[in-house]
Amino acid sequence: MLEIRSLMRFLDSGFILRLLYIILLLSLIPIADMYVLLQLAELMPKYVLLVLVTATGLLGLLFTFWIIRAVLDTMHGRIKDGYYPGIEFFEMAGLLVAAVLLITPGFVGDVLGLFLLLPGLRRAIGRAVAGSMEDRFKELYEYLKLYEL
């Protein structure tokens, strides 16, 4: 359930303006992808380009899943040892952002997604995306401690 404080933010015009700026910024990625694809369509056959775009999406999916599995294994190990895996929670949030960029068709999103797979960047993006969920992560940790036993 959504908390009242979360809903109250939508009544603030400053919050709505920041949200719209973020949406505008995110819309630049597909526009850049379309530009790159249009330029590449002049250089190579369209079917080859479609295969390349599809292949990069599939490779991005597999590569991201491989990294997510490694982070999950580390997280489970830390929980079994009795340590709070705060960094891993933020890494997972950053990895999900990178996965969305890698899976969506286009080369610009793929390049951005690859940069977000770097450990420092994925932690920073994860903290920016899920920073307000620290209390929920701690609750999840307590639940997982009980579940792992």
C-alpha positions as YAML, in Angstrom:
chain: A
units: angstrom
residues:
- id: 1
  name: MET
  ca: [0.00, 0.00, 0.00]
- id: 2
  name: LEU
  ca: [1.12, 3.51, -0.71]
- id: 3
  name: GLU
  ca: [1.85, 5.68, 2.23]
- id: 4
  name: ILE
  ca: [0.09, 9.00, 2.66]
- id: 5
  name: ARG
  ca: [3.41, 10.88, 2.51]
- id: 6
  name: SER
  ca: [4.11, 9.36, -0.89]
- id: 7
  name: LEU
  ca: [0.73, 10.46, -2.19]
- id: 8
  name: MET
  ca: [1.11, 13.94, -0.69]
- id: 9
  name: ARG
  ca: [4.18, 14.50, -2.86]
- id: 10
  name: PHE
  ca: [1.95, 14.49, -5.93]
- id: 11
  name: LEU
  ca: [0.21, 17.58, -4.59]
- id: 12
  name: ASP
  ca: [3.48, 19.53, -4.63]
- id: 13
  name: SER
  ca: [4.03, 21.42, -7.89]
- id: 14
  name: GLY
  ca: [7.83, 21.34, -7.42]
- id: 15
  name: PHE
  ca: [7.79, 17.54, -7.19]
- id: 16
  name: ILE
  ca: [5.61, 17.26, -10.29]
- id: 17
  name: LEU
  ca: [7.96, 19.59, -12.22]
- id: 18
  name: ARG
  ca: [11.00, 17.47, -11.23]
- id: 19
  name: LEU
  ca: [9.12, 14.33, -12.24]
- id: 20
  name: LEU
  ca: [8.29, 15.80, -15.64]
- id: 21
  name: TYR
  ca: [11.94, 16.85, -16.13]
- id: 22
  name: ILE
  ca: [13.02, 13.27, -15.41]
- id: 23
  name: ILE
  ca: [10.49, 11.93, -17.92]
- id: 24
  name: LEU
  ca: [11.71, 14.46, -20.50]
- id: 25
  name: LEU
  ca: [15.31, 13.42, -19.85]
- id: 26
  name: LEU
  ca: [14.42, 9.74, -20.22]
- id: 27
  name: SER
  ca: [12.64, 10.46, -23.52]
- id: 28
  name: LEU
  ca: [15.96, 11.63, -24.98]
- id: 29
  name: ILE
  ca: [17.31, 8.07, -24.92]
- id: 30
  name: PRO
  ca: [14.79, 6.67, -27.45]
- id: 31
  name: ILE
  ca: [15.22, 9.76, -29.62]
- id: 32
  name: ALA
  ca: [19.00, 9.25, -29.68]
- id: 33
  name: ASP
  ca: [18.45, 5.56, -30.41]
- id: 34
  name: MET
  ca: [16.16, 6.39, -33.33]
- id: 35
  name: TYR
  ca: [18.75, 8.79, -34.74]
- id: 36
  name: VAL
  ca: [21.52, 6.17, -34.53]
- id: 37
  name: LEU
  ca: [19.28, 3.52, -36.09]
- id: 38
  name: LEU
  ca: [18.30, 5.83, -38.94]
- id: 39
  name: GLN
  ca: [21.96, 6.57, -39.63]
- id: 40
  name: LEU
  ca: [22.88, 2.88, -39.53]
- id: 41
  name: ALA
  ca: [19.95, 2.00, -41.82]
- id: 42
  name: GLU
  ca: [21.68, 3.94, -44.58]
- id: 43
  name: LEU
  ca: [24.88, 1.92, -44.13]
- id: 44
  name: MET
  ca: [23.59, -1.64, -43.87]
- id: 45
  name: PRO
  ca: [20.59, -3.72, -44.88]
- id: 46
  name: LYS
  ca: [17.56, -3.25, -42.66]
- id: 47
  name: TYR
  ca: [17.27, -6.94, -41.78]
- id: 48
  name: VAL
  ca: [20.88, -7.05, -40.60]
- id: 49
  name: LEU
  ca: [20.20, -4.00, -38.46]
- id: 50
  name: LEU
  ca: [17.11, -5.67, -36.97]
- id: 51
  name: VAL
  ca: [19.14, -8.76, -36.16]
- id: 52
  name: LEU
  ca: [21.85, -6.64, -34.51]
- id: 53
  name: VAL
  ca: [19.34, -4.72, -32.39]
- id: 54
  name: THR
  ca: [17.62, -7.94, -31.35]
- id: 55
  name: ALA
  ca: [20.92, -9.67, -30.59]
- id: 56
  name: THR
  ca: [22.15, -6.79, -28.42]
- id: 57
  name: GLY
  ca: [18.89, -6.90, -26.45]
- id: 58
  name: LEU
  ca: [19.22, -10.64, -25.90]
- id: 59
  name: LEU
  ca: [22.89, -10.39, -24.94]
- id: 60
  name: GLY
  ca: [22.06, -7.53, -22.58]
- id: 61
  name: LEU
  ca: [19.38, -9.67, -20.95]
- id: 62
  name: LEU
  ca: [21.71, -12.64, -20.48]
- id: 63
  name: PHE
  ca: [24.65, -10.55, -19.25]
- id: 64
  name: THR
  ca: [22.52, -8.62, -16.77]
- id: 65
  name: PHE
  ca: [20.90, -11.81, -15.50]
- id: 66
  name: TRP
  ca: [24.37, -13.31, -14.94]
- id: 67
  name: ILE
  ca: [25.42, -10.29, -12.85]
- id: 68
  name: ILE
  ca: [22.12, -10.27, -10.94]
- id: 69
  name: ARG
  ca: [22.63, -13.94, -10.03]
- id: 70
  name: ALA
  ca: [26.10, -13.13, -8.69]
- id: 71
  name: VAL
  ca: [24.78, -10.23, -6.58]
- id: 72
  name: LEU
  ca: [21.93, -12.43, -5.28]
- id: 73
  name: ASP
  ca: [24.41, -15.15, -4.28]
- id: 74
  name: THR
  ca: [26.50, -12.56, -2.43]
- id: 75
  name: MET
  ca: [23.36, -11.20, -0.77]
- id: 76
  name: HIS
  ca: [22.25, -14.63, 0.41]
- id: 77
  name: GLY
  ca: [25.73, -15.35, 1.75]
- id: 78
  name: ARG
  ca: [25.79, -12.09, 3.72]
- id: 79
  name: ILE
  ca: [22.33, -12.79, 5.14]
- id: 80
  name: LYS
  ca: [23.37, -16.30, 6.22]
- id: 81
  name: ASP
  ca: [26.42, -14.77, 7.94]
- id: 82
  name: GLY
  ca: [24.15, -12.32, 9.78]
- id: 83
  name: TYR
  ca: [25.19, -9.15, 7.94]
- id: 84
  name: TYR
  ca: [22.82, -6.57, 6.50]
- id: 85
  name: PRO
  ca: [23.33, -6.52, 2.68]
- id: 86
  name: GLY
  ca: [22.54, -2.83, 2.19]
- id: 87
  name: ILE
  ca: [24.98, -2.38, -0.69]
- id: 88
  name: GLU
  ca: [23.55, -5.39, -2.49]
- id: 89
  name: PHE
  ca: [20.00, -4.03, -2.21]
- id: 90
  name: PHE
  ca: [21.11, -0.81, -3.90]
- id: 91
  name: GLU
  ca: [23.11, -2.76, -6.47]
- id: 92
  name: MET
  ca: [19.97, -4.71, -7.37]
- id: 93
  name: ALA
  ca: [18.05, -1.48, -7.92]
- id: 94
  name: GLY
  ca: [20.85, -0.15, -10.13]
- id: 95
  name: LEU
  ca: [21.01, -3.45, -12.02]
- id: 96
  name: LEU
  ca: [17.30, -3.30, -12.75]
- id: 97
  name: VAL
  ca: [17.74, 0.17, -14.28]
- id: 98
  name: ALA
  ca: [20.67, -1.14, -16.35]
- id: 99
  name: ALA
  ca: [18.61, -4.17, -17.40]
- id: 100
  name: VAL
  ca: [15.78, -1.96, -18.68]
- id: 101
  name: LEU
  ca: [18.27, 0.06, -20.72]
- id: 102
  name: LEU
  ca: [19.98, -3.05, -22.09]
- id: 103
  name: ILE
  ca: [16.77, -4.86, -23.00]
- id: 104
  name: THR
  ca: [15.08, -1.97, -24.80]
- id: 105
  name: PRO
  ca: [16.05, -1.83, -28.47]
- id: 106
  name: GLY
  ca: [18.73, 0.64, -29.46]
- id: 107
  name: PHE
  ca: [22.44, 1.15, -29.20]
- id: 108
  name: VAL
  ca: [22.46, 4.31, -27.06]
- id: 109
  name: GLY
  ca: [20.45, 2.58, -24.33]
- id: 110
  name: ASP
  ca: [22.80, -0.40, -24.58]
- id: 111
  name: VAL
  ca: [25.86, 1.80, -24.06]
- id: 112
  name: LEU
  ca: [24.25, 3.55, -21.09]
- id: 113
  name: GLY
  ca: [23.18, 0.17, -19.69]
- id: 114
  name: LEU
  ca: [26.72, -1.17, -19.99]
- id: 115
  name: PHE
  ca: [28.06, 1.85, -18.10]
- id: 116
  name: LEU
  ca: [25.49, 1.25, -15.36]
- id: 117
  name: LEU
  ca: [26.79, -2.31, -14.95]
- id: 118
  name: LEU
  ca: [30.00, -0.90, -13.46]
- id: 119
  name: PRO
  ca: [29.82, -1.54, -9.70]
- id: 120
  name: GLY
  ca: [30.30, 2.05, -8.56]
- id: 121
  name: LEU
  ca: [27.76, 3.46, -10.99]
- id: 122
  name: ARG
  ca: [25.15, 0.80, -10.31]
- id: 123
  name: ARG
  ca: [25.41, 1.47, -6.56]
- id: 124
  name: ALA
  ca: [25.06, 5.22, -7.10]
- id: 125
  name: ILE
  ca: [22.08, 4.81, -9.45]
- id: 126
  name: GLY
  ca: [20.55, 2.24, -7.11]
- id: 127
  name: ARG
  ca: [20.92, 4.63, -4.18]
- id: 128
  name: ALA
  ca: [19.36, 7.43, -6.23]
- id: 129
  name: VAL
  ca: [16.46, 5.23, -7.35]
- id: 130
  name: ALA
  ca: [15.80, 3.34, -4.11]
- id: 131
  name: GLY
  ca: [17.38, 5.57, -1.46]
- id: 132
  name: SER
  ca: [14.06, 6.25, 0.21]
- id: 133
  name: MET
  ca: [13.41, 2.52, 0.63]
- id: 134
  name: GLU
  ca: [16.13, 1.91, 3.22]
- id: 135
  name: ASP
  ca: [13.58, 1.12, 5.95]
- id: 136
  name: ARG
  ca: [11.79, -1.34, 3.68]
- id: 137
  name: PHE
  ca: [15.11, -3.00, 2.84]
- id: 138
  name: LYS
  ca: [15.77, -3.47, 6.56]
- id: 139
  name: GLU
  ca: [12.35, -5.04, 6.99]
- id: 140
  name: LEU
  ca: [13.07, -7.32, 4.04]
- id: 141
  name: TYR
  ca: [16.40, -8.24, 5.62]
- id: 142
  name: GLU
  ca: [14.68, -9.24, 8.86]
- id: 143
  name: TYR
  ca: [12.20, -11.36, 6.91]
- id: 144
  name: LEU
  ca: [14.94, -13.01, 4.86]
- id: 145
  name: LYS
  ca: [16.93, -13.80, 8.03]
- id: 146
  name: LEU
  ca: [13.94, -15.74, 9.32]
- id: 147
  name: TYR
  ca: [13.33, -17.36, 5.94]
- id: 148
  name: GLU
  ca: [16.97, -18.46, 5.55]
- id: 149
  name: LEU
  ca: [16.95, -20.21, 8.94]
...
